[in-house]
Amino acid sequence: MSADVTAPEVTVWVDDTRLATVRSLLELMGTSVRPIAFGSPRSRAANDLAQEIDAPLYDDLRQMLVECPSAFVLLGTLDGVGTDDLPMAVAQGSKVLAIEPVAASPGELAQAHRIVKPADGSPRTPGRIIHAPTFDRSAGFLAAAAPHESLGQYRAVQMTHAGSADAGSMFFRLFDAWLCVLDFIDMPEGIDAQLSADSSSVPDDPRLLTGRLTAHARLPGVGSAAILVSDQAAELTRRLTVVGDKAQLVITAGGYQLTRTNGEVMDHFDADRQPTYTELLAAQWRRLIDQRTPPPENRAERERSALACCLACILSARTGMPESPQRVLELARV
């Protein structure tokens, strides 16, 4: 895994669960990045990777961030991540590439995104936290180029985000699905969700979600949204359908089609094949390196709303009643 010395440096924090993903991702990135340190809350997880490139190995994330500042921090686990670690990395100018949601509550999210000064007091351009691979940073979504006006008034939105557990956690899929859906709709008034899993209980912690979850969201005024997420599906599927009164939009990770209500195809982009999970990660990372796509507008606010929708889904699956994501935010008081 040797890299060009001019390539951006990356430090890696990973556990056993995502070690195979991280290894495959670094192999796919090749010489476009230069790993300079590896860390794990249990050092055995990253030991082989560190030895392969003769890089230091850490069992303390803060120590790794201080001793090995880098352009990117590849965050493969939240295990062993302290309250101040991510804000410190961002203050140092690092882009934190997180393959799991960095927060499980609105309070945690606000804490992760808070602004701190670099430890040495020097002026630096801050980095940011980027979740990956998000659907709205995929080739298909980016090619669609904001078709909102062509759709007219939104009537229905449907999102499927499914695959195996080694291609992203259930929590990430749910979070990513809501991030995408909320680009097309307002915050739902209520969400009715049901979880189908081996266990009959619904976990309090969204990081423990597994199985198959369906949710129906009622919107202010006329409109609705439906999502299906699973970490136990046979095939990696990311598909968004938006039906408005003027047109229909269908987006996959690799392409899209915008069609008028009379059947006329207005615009489309077809990929040769749908990318794999690791290819989606690598593509988003390369765009960040090349600075080809600016940060989405109001990202922090949409992440906050998406997380509230995730928690409303879990609460609804537990109570058997529709739950309000806005109420979730009010109770969190952030």
C-alpha positions in Angstrom: 0.0 0.0 0.0 2.8 2.4 -0.8 1.7 5.9 -1.8 3.1 9.0 -3.5 4.8 11.3 -0.9 2.8 14.2 -2.4 -0.5 12.4 -1.7 -2.6 13.7 1.2 -1.8 12.0 4.5 -4.4 10.0 6.4 -4.6 8.5 9.9 -6.9 5.6 10.4 -9.0 4.7 13.5 -10.7 1.3 13.1 -11.9 -1.8 15.0 -12.4 -5.4 14.0 -15.9 -4.8 12.6 -14.7 -2.5 9.8 -11.1 -3.6 9.4 -11.9 -5.5 6.2 -13.7 -2.5 4.7 -10.8 -0.1 5.6 -8.2 -2.5 4.1 -10.2 -2.8 0.9 -10.8 1.0 0.7 -7.1 1.8 1.2 -6.2 -0.8 -1.5 -8.7 0.8 -3.9 -7.4 4.3 -3.1 -3.9 3.2 -3.9 -1.3 5.9 -4.2 -3.9 8.7 -4.0 -3.6 8.8 -0.2 -0.7 8.2 2.2 -1.5 6.4 5.5 0.8 7.6 8.2 -0.7 6.1 11.4 -3.2 3.5 12.4 -5.1 3.2 15.7 -7.7 1.0 17.3 -9.3 0.8 20.7 -8.0 -2.8 20.6 -4.6 -2.5 18.9 -4.7 -6.0 17.4 -7.4 -4.8 14.9 -5.0 -2.5 13.0 -1.7 -4.1 13.8 -1.2 -5.9 10.5 -2.1 -2.8 8.5 0.4 -0.7 10.5 3.1 -3.2 10.0 2.6 -3.4 6.3 3.5 0.2 5.8 5.8 0.6 8.8 3.5 3.1 10.4 3.0 3.7 14.2 0.1 2.0 15.9 -1.9 3.7 18.6 -4.6 2.6 21.1 -5.4 6.2 22.0 -7.1 8.4 19.3 -6.2 11.7 20.9 -2.6 10.8 21.1 -2.6 9.8 17.4 -4.3 13.0 16.4 -1.7 15.1 18.4 1.4 13.2 17.2 0.2 12.5 13.6 -1.9 15.4 12.3 -3.1 14.6 8.8 -5.3 16.0 6.0 -7.8 13.1 6.5 -8.9 11.0 9.5 -10.6 7.8 8.3 -13.0 7.0 11.1 -14.1 3.4 11.0 -15.5 3.2 14.5 -16.8 5.4 17.3 -15.4 3.0 19.9 -12.7 4.8 21.8 -13.6 8.2 20.5 -13.7 10.8 23.2 -16.0 13.8 23.5 -13.3 16.3 22.4 -11.5 14.1 19.8 -13.5 15.0 16.7 -13.7 18.7 17.3 -9.9 18.7 17.9 -9.3 16.9 14.6 -11.5 19.4 12.8 -9.7 22.3 14.5 -6.4 21.0 13.3 -7.7 21.1 9.7 -8.5 17.4 9.2 -11.4 16.2 7.2 -12.9 13.4 9.2 -14.3 10.7 6.9 -16.8 8.8 9.0 -18.2 5.5 7.8 -20.6 5.4 10.8 -22.8 8.3 12.1 -20.7 10.3 14.6 -23.6 10.8 16.9 -26.6 8.8 18.3 -28.4 11.8 19.7 -28.9 15.5 18.9 -26.7 16.5 21.9 -23.9 14.2 20.7 -24.2 15.7 17.2 -23.9 19.3 18.5 -20.9 18.2 20.6 -19.2 16.6 17.6 -19.6 19.7 15.4 -18.7 22.3 18.0 -15.9 24.7 17.1 -12.7 24.6 19.1 -9.3 26.2 18.6 -6.2 24.2 17.7 -4.3 23.0 20.7 -1.2 25.0 19.7 -3.2 28.2 19.2 -2.1 28.6 15.6 -4.6 29.9 13.0 -5.7 27.1 10.7 -8.5 26.6 8.3 -10.8 24.1 10.1 -11.7 20.8 8.6 -15.1 19.1 8.8 -16.8 15.9 9.5 -18.0 14.0 6.4 -20.2 10.9 6.5 -19.5 8.5 3.7 -20.6 7.0 1.5 -23.8 9.2 1.5 -26.3 8.7 -1.3 -26.4 12.4 -2.1 -22.7 12.3 -2.9 -23.0 9.3 -5.3 -22.5 9.7 -9.0 -26.2 9.2 -9.8 -27.4 11.9 -7.4 -24.7 14.4 -8.4 -25.5 13.9 -12.1 -29.2 14.7 -11.4 -28.1 18.3 -10.7 -30.9 19.5 -8.4 -34.0 18.7 -10.5 -36.4 20.1 -7.8 -38.1 22.7 -10.0 -38.8 20.2 -12.7 -40.7 17.9 -10.3 -43.3 20.5 -9.3 -45.2 20.0 -6.1 -43.9 16.9 -4.3 -46.6 14.2 -3.7 -44.6 11.1 -2.7 -41.0 10.2 -1.9 -39.7 6.6 -1.6 -36.2 5.5 -0.5 -34.7 2.0 -0.3 -31.4 1.6 1.3 -30.5 -2.1 1.8 -27.5 -4.5 1.8 -25.5 -6.8 3.9 -24.0 -5.8 7.3 -20.5 -5.7 5.9 -21.5 -2.9 3.5 -22.7 -0.4 6.2 -24.6 -0.6 9.5 -28.3 -0.4 9.8 -28.0 3.0 11.6 -25.9 4.5 8.8 -28.4 3.3 6.2 -31.3 4.9 8.2 -29.4 8.1 8.7 -28.4 8.3 5.1 -31.9 7.6 3.9 -33.3 10.4 5.9 -30.5 12.8 4.8 -31.5 12.1 1.2 -35.3 12.2 1.7 -35.1 15.5 3.6 -33.5 17.1 0.5 -36.9 16.8 -1.1 -39.4 17.2 1.7 -39.9 19.2 4.9 -39.6 17.7 8.3 -42.4 15.1 8.7 -45.1 15.8 11.2 -45.1 12.1 12.3 -43.4 8.9 11.4 -44.9 5.4 11.8 -42.2 2.7 11.8 -41.9 -1.0 12.3 -38.8 -3.1 12.8 -38.6 -6.7 11.8 -35.6 -8.5 13.4 -34.5 -11.7 15.1 -35.0 -10.0 18.5 -38.5 -9.0 19.5 -37.1 -5.9 21.4 -36.3 -2.6 19.8 -32.9 -1.2 21.0 -32.7 2.2 22.6 -29.3 2.8 21.0 -29.6 3.3 17.2 -26.1 1.8 16.8 -27.6 -1.5 17.9 -30.2 -1.6 15.2 -30.3 -4.6 12.9 -32.8 -6.3 10.7 -35.4 -4.7 8.4 -37.2 -1.4 9.1 -40.0 0.3 7.2 -41.3 3.7 7.9 -44.1 6.0 6.6 -43.9 9.7 7.2 -46.8 12.1 7.0 -45.8 15.6 5.8 -47.3 19.0 6.5 -50.1 19.5 4.0 -50.3 17.1 1.1 -47.5 14.5 0.7 -45.8 11.5 2.2 -42.5 9.6 2.3 -41.7 5.9 2.8 -38.4 4.3 3.5 -37.1 0.7 3.6 -33.7 0.0 5.2 -32.0 -3.2 6.0 -28.6 -4.6 6.9 -29.7 -8.1 6.1 -30.5 -7.8 2.4 -28.9 -10.0 -0.3 -28.1 -7.1 -2.7 -26.8 -3.6 -2.2 -29.7 -1.3 -3.2 -29.9 2.4 -3.0 -32.8 3.8 -4.9 -34.8 7.0 -4.5 -38.1 7.7 -6.3 -39.8 11.2 -6.2 -43.2 11.6 -7.9 -44.3 15.2 -8.3 -47.2 16.7 -10.3 -44.9 17.5 -13.2 -42.4 14.7 -13.3 -40.9 11.6 -11.7 -37.3 11.3 -10.6 -35.6 7.9 -10.1 -32.0 7.9 -8.7 -29.6 5.1 -8.0 -26.0 5.3 -6.9 -24.9 5.0 -10.5 -27.5 6.9 -12.5 -30.8 8.7 -12.7 -33.8 9.4 -15.0 -36.2 12.4 -14.9 -39.5 11.7 -16.7 -42.5 14.0 -17.4 -45.9 12.7 -16.3 -46.7 12.1 -20.0 -43.8 9.6 -20.2 -41.3 11.8 -22.0 -37.8 11.4 -20.7 -36.4 14.8 -19.9 -32.9 13.8 -18.8 -31.0 10.7 -17.7 -27.6 9.3 -16.9 -26.9 5.6 -17.2 -24.0 3.8 -15.5 -22.5 0.6 -16.9 -23.1 -1.0 -13.5 -24.0 -0.1 -10.0 -20.9 0.6 -7.8 -19.9 -1.6 -4.8 -19.9 -0.2 -1.3 -16.1 0.2 -1.3 -16.2 1.9 -4.7 -18.8 4.4 -3.4 -16.5 5.2 -0.4 -13.5 5.6 -2.7 -15.4 7.8 -5.2 -16.6 10.2 -2.5 -13.1 10.3 -1.0 -11.5 11.1 -4.3 -13.9 14.0 -4.9 -13.0 15.4 -1.5 -9.3 15.2 -2.5 -9.9 16.8 -5.8 -12.3 19.3 -4.3 -14.8 18.6 -7.1 -17.9 18.9 -5.0 -18.5 21.7 -2.4 -20.2 20.8 1.0 -24.0 20.6 0.7 -25.8 23.7 2.0 -27.2 23.5 5.5 -25.6 20.2 6.0 -25.4 20.4 9.8 -29.1 21.3 10.1 -30.1 18.5 7.8 -28.0 16.0 9.7 -29.7 17.2 12.9 -33.2 16.7 11.3 -32.1 13.3 9.8 -31.0 12.1 13.2 -34.3 13.2 14.8 -36.1 11.2 12.1 -34.0 8.1 12.9 -34.8 8.4 16.6 -38.5 9.0 15.9 -38.4 5.7 13.8 -37.0 3.8 16.7 -39.4 5.3 19.2 -42.4 4.5 16.9 -41.2 0.9 16.4 -41.2 0.6 20.2 -44.5 2.3 21.0 -46.4 1.1 17.9 -47.6 4.7 17.4 -46.6 7.5 15.1 -43.9 9.7 16.6 -42.8 13.3 15.9 -39.2 14.0 15.0 -39.7 17.7 15.9 -40.8 16.5 19.4 -37.5 14.5 19.6 -35.6 17.7 19.0 -37.6 19.6 21.5 -37.0 17.0 24.2 -33.3 17.1 23.4 -33.2 20.9 23.9 -30.4 21.5 21.4 
